Amino acid sequence: MAFDIAVSDKSDDPGALRSAAQELQSALSGHLGQPSGSQAGDLHWELANGGRIWLKKVLLIVEGQRFADVERGEERLGIDPGRTPGAGDDTD
């Protein structure tokens, strides 16, 4: 599967950026079906090869199976996705 997406890292038009994100979401849904889930408003699709595709704002992230498996395990365990690994905990 291939996608051609015209993007820019600068815009004075937030409406155009929202529109680009909606168009990308629509294109992904057209190829992959409805999103499998979301986190903090960011959508993801599970892939047949075990990977995962995230749509974060106008950022498309494709994760390999290994990384996606770790992420799914953390989700099942209820681990906060916003944590900073190795930063210690606040229970001392």
Secondary structure as the mmCIF struct_conf table of DSSP 4:
data_model
#
loop_
_struct_conf.conf_type_id
_struct_conf.id
_struct_conf.beg_label_comp_id
_struct_conf.beg_label_asym_id
_struct_conf.beg_label_seq_id
_struct_conf.end_label_comp_id
_struct_conf.end_label_asym_id
_struct_conf.end_label_seq_id
BEND BEND1 ASP A 9 ASP A 9
BEND BEND2 ASP A 12 ASP A 12
HELX_RH_AL_P HELX_RH_AL_P1 PRO A 14 LEU A 32
BEND BEND3 GLN A 34 GLN A 34
BEND BEND4 SER A 36 SER A 36
STRN STRN1 GLY A 37 GLN A 39
TURN_TY1_P TURN_TY1_P1 ALA A 40 GLY A 41
STRN STRN2 ASP A 42 GLU A 46
TURN_TY1_P TURN_TY1_P2 ALA A 48 ASN A 49
BEND BEND5 GLY A 50 GLY A 50
STRN STRN3 ARG A 52 LYS A 56
TURN_TY1_P TURN_TY1_P3 LYS A 57 VAL A 58
STRN STRN4 LEU A 59 GLU A 63
HELX_RH_AL_P HELX_RH_AL_P2 GLN A 65 LEU A 77
TURN_TY1_P TURN_TY1_P4 GLY A 78 GLY A 78
TURN_TY1_P TURN_TY1_P5 PRO A 81 GLY A 82
TURN_TY1_P TURN_TY1_P6 PRO A 85 GLY A 86
BEND BEND6 ALA A 87 ALA A 87
BEND BEND7 ASP A 90 ASP A 90
#
